[in-house]
């Protein structure tokens, strides 16, 4: 059996963004997962597909604004037998004076109830993360420290874990993930002791893939996120399109709309994004360009 490596570079272009960027616990949940990169959200997606997958994403908000939020991710996952898979994620997240760098390792186990021609698969995934926080205080002038901010910022590093379940049937797919199950902070640099923050959140994804045997495929999907501590509920509505080119070459694009449902607020926050993806397939040590 010849192993294949699928490489994708995702570029996110934001048309309108009124959403506030804030601490997410580990890897922030943006729309980077839409560049055929659902593994960023759901560890149970490790090994999904017929090849190993290497993904690189870059996200930049508020172009031209100093210290604007940015995020870079590098992920890789593949199966090492018919049922088991592993994955790794590295990320660099920067927002103003605060930055976090992390590395995560995932293990997924897949149970196939179908056959070679009918996909009916249940998947479980577990991901562990190590994250290091840094903050640039060189320009701070206040004589009174911000105790609330130091609760998280002064943690040198922390460990975390996510648990995920996925299910695929034919062209339909769904995932449910509990993020930030275990958030243990290391406050060795702080003179004040704090309890670990409850940053647990729940992610649910549902989608369907149309046009498997056509030159153009469509993939509508939704993603819902609920944060336990604050009660925030957000939802993404996504539509992606894939077009097959010669050989194994492919281009993809799509639209995504995110809305924040605030129960006690008249207005809700929304953002719209265009997703552009480039896919390179490495097959038998040959690189296909387009």
C-alpha positions in Angstrom: 0.0 0.0 0.0 1.4 3.4 -1.0 1.2 6.0 1.6 0.2 9.5 0.6 0.7 12.8 2.3 -1.8 15.6 1.8 -0.7 19.2 2.5 -3.0 22.1 2.8 -2.3 25.8 3.4 -5.2 27.8 4.7 -5.7 31.5 4.3 -8.5 33.3 6.2 -9.8 36.6 4.9 -12.2 38.4 7.2 -14.8 40.7 5.7 -16.3 41.8 8.9 -15.3 41.0 12.5 -16.9 42.5 15.6 -16.0 39.5 17.8 -13.7 40.1 20.7 -10.6 38.0 21.0 -10.1 36.6 24.5 -8.4 33.8 26.4 -9.5 30.4 25.2 -7.5 28.1 27.5 -5.4 26.4 24.9 -5.8 26.6 21.1 -8.4 29.4 20.3 -11.4 28.3 18.3 -11.5 30.4 15.1 -12.3 29.3 11.6 -9.0 27.7 10.8 -10.6 24.3 11.0 -12.4 25.0 7.7 -9.2 24.5 5.6 -9.9 20.7 5.8 -8.5 20.8 9.3 -11.3 19.7 11.6 -8.5 17.9 13.6 -7.8 21.3 15.2 -11.1 21.1 17.0 -11.8 17.4 17.4 -9.0 14.9 18.4 -11.2 12.0 17.2 -10.6 13.3 13.6 -7.0 12.1 13.7 -6.4 9.6 11.0 -9.7 10.4 9.1 -9.1 10.2 5.4 -7.1 8.0 3.1 -3.8 9.6 3.7 -1.6 11.4 6.2 -2.4 15.1 6.5 -0.1 18.1 7.1 -1.8 21.4 7.7 -0.4 25.0 8.0 -2.6 27.9 8.8 -2.1 31.6 9.5 -4.7 34.0 10.8 -4.3 37.8 11.1 -6.9 40.2 12.4 -7.2 43.9 12.0 -4.6 44.4 9.3 -2.3 47.4 10.0 -3.1 47.6 13.7 -0.2 47.2 16.0 -0.3 44.2 18.4 -3.3 42.8 16.5 -4.4 39.2 17.3 -2.7 36.5 15.2 -2.5 32.8 15.2 -0.3 30.2 13.4 -0.9 26.5 13.6 1.0 23.5 12.2 -0.7 20.1 12.5 -0.1 16.5 11.3 -2.0 13.3 11.8 -2.1 9.8 10.3 -3.1 6.2 11.0 -0.5 3.7 12.1 -2.9 0.8 11.7 -6.5 0.2 10.6 -8.0 1.4 13.9 -5.5 3.7 15.6 -4.1 7.1 14.7 -2.0 9.8 16.2 -1.7 13.5 15.7 0.3 16.5 16.8 -0.5 20.3 16.8 1.8 23.2 17.4 0.5 26.7 17.7 1.6 30.3 18.3 -1.2 32.6 19.5 -0.6 36.3 20.1 -3.0 39.0 21.3 -1.6 42.3 22.3 0.9 41.9 25.1 -0.1 38.4 25.8 1.1 35.3 23.8 0.9 31.6 24.2 2.7 28.8 22.5 1.7 25.2 22.8 2.1 21.7 21.6 -0.5 19.0 21.7 -0.5 15.2 21.1 -3.6 13.2 20.2 -4.5 9.5 20.0 -7.6 8.4 18.2 -9.3 5.0 18.0 -11.7 4.2 15.1 -14.3 1.4 15.1 -15.7 0.6 11.6 -19.1 -1.0 11.5 -19.4 -0.8 7.7 -17.5 -2.3 4.8 -14.9 -1.2 2.3 -17.6 0.5 0.3 -19.9 1.8 3.1 -18.5 4.1 5.7 -20.0 3.6 9.1 -17.4 4.6 11.7 -17.3 5.6 15.4 -14.2 7.4 16.6 -12.8 8.4 20.0 -10.0 10.8 20.6 -7.9 12.1 23.5 -5.6 15.1 23.3 -3.1 16.3 25.8 -1.5 19.8 25.7 1.4 21.7 27.2 1.1 25.5 26.9 3.5 28.3 27.8 2.2 31.8 28.5 4.3 34.9 28.1 3.4 38.6 28.6 5.4 41.7 27.5 5.5 44.0 30.5 8.2 46.2 29.2 5.8 49.1 28.4 3.7 48.8 31.6 3.8 52.0 33.7 1.1 51.3 36.4 2.4 51.0 39.9 -0.5 48.9 41.0 -0.5 45.4 39.4 -3.7 44.0 37.8 -4.5 41.1 40.1 -7.3 39.8 37.8 -5.0 39.7 34.7 -2.1 38.0 36.6 -4.4 35.1 37.4 -3.8 33.7 34.0 -1.0 35.7 32.5 1.5 35.0 35.3 1.1 31.3 34.9 4.4 30.2 33.4 2.8 27.1 31.8 -0.1 24.7 32.1 -1.3 21.3 31.1 -4.7 20.5 29.5 -6.7 17.7 27.9 -9.6 17.3 25.4 -11.9 14.3 24.8 -13.7 13.8 21.6 -16.2 11.5 19.9 -16.8 11.4 16.2 -19.2 9.5 13.9 -19.2 9.1 10.1 -21.9 7.5 8.1 -21.6 7.6 4.3 -21.1 11.3 3.5 -22.4 12.6 6.8 -20.1 13.4 9.7 -20.5 14.7 13.3 -18.2 15.4 16.2 -18.6 16.2 19.9 -15.6 17.4 21.9 -15.1 18.6 25.5 -12.2 21.0 25.6 -10.1 22.1 28.6 -11.0 19.1 30.8 -7.9 19.4 32.8 -6.5 22.9 33.3 -3.6 22.9 35.8 -1.7 26.2 36.1 1.8 26.8 37.3 1.9 30.1 39.2 5.5 29.8 40.3 6.2 33.4 39.2 3.3 34.9 41.1 3.2 36.1 44.7 -0.5 35.4 44.8 -2.1 31.9 44.7 -5.1 31.3 42.5 -7.3 28.3 41.8 -7.4 27.0 38.2 -9.9 28.7 35.9 -12.8 26.8 34.6 -12.3 27.2 30.8 -14.2 24.1 29.9 -16.1 24.3 26.6 -18.1 22.0 24.4 -17.9 21.8 20.6 -20.4 20.1 18.3 -19.9 19.8 14.5 -22.3 18.4 11.9 -21.9 18.3 8.2 -22.5 16.5 4.9 -20.4 16.0 1.8 -22.2 16.3 -1.6 -20.9 15.2 -5.0 -18.3 12.5 -4.2 -18.1 11.4 -7.9 -18.5 14.9 -9.4 -15.9 17.5 -10.4 -17.3 19.9 -8.0 -18.2 19.0 -4.4 -20.1 21.0 -1.7 -19.8 20.6 2.0 -22.2 22.5 4.3 -21.6 22.3 8.0 -22.4 23.9 11.3 -20.2 24.2 14.5 -21.7 25.1 17.9 -19.6 26.1 20.9 -20.7 26.5 24.5 -18.5 27.8 27.3 -19.4 26.5 30.7 -17.9 29.3 32.9 -19.5 32.3 31.0 -22.5 30.6 29.4 -21.5 31.9 26.0 -23.0 30.2 23.0 -21.6 30.7 19.5 -22.4 29.0 16.2 -20.8 28.8 12.7 -22.6 28.2 9.5 -20.2 27.1 6.8 -20.3 26.2 3.1 -17.2 24.9 1.3 -16.7 24.0 -2.3 -14.0 21.7 -3.8 -13.1 21.5 -7.5 -11.0 18.6 -8.9 -8.3 19.4 -11.3 -6.0 17.1 -13.2 -4.6 14.1 -11.3 -4.8 14.5 -7.6 -4.9 18.3 -7.7 -7.7 20.2 -6.0 -8.7 23.7 -5.1 -11.2 24.7 -2.5 -13.0 27.8 -1.1 -15.9 28.7 1.1 -17.8 31.0 3.3 -18.3 31.0 7.0 -20.6 33.1 9.3 -20.2 33.1 13.1 -22.8 34.4 15.5 -22.7 34.8 19.2 -26.1 34.3 20.9 -26.3 36.4 24.0 -29.5 35.7 26.0 -29.4 39.0 27.9 -28.4 41.2 25.1 -30.4 42.8 22.2 -27.5 42.6 19.8 -25.5 39.6 18.8 -22.0 39.6 17.5 -21.3 38.1 14.1 -18.4 37.7 11.7 -18.1 36.5 8.1 -15.0 34.9 6.6 -13.9 33.8 3.2 -11.8 30.6 3.2 -9.3 29.9 0.5 -7.3 26.7 0.5 -4.4 25.3 -1.5 -3.9 21.6 -1.4 -0.7 19.8 -2.5 -0.6 16.0 -2.7 2.7 14.2 -2.2 2.4 10.7 -3.8 5.3 8.4 -4.3 7.7 11.2 -3.4 6.4 13.4 -6.2 5.1 16.9 -5.5 2.1 18.0 -7.6 2.0 21.8 -8.2 -0.9 23.9 -9.4 
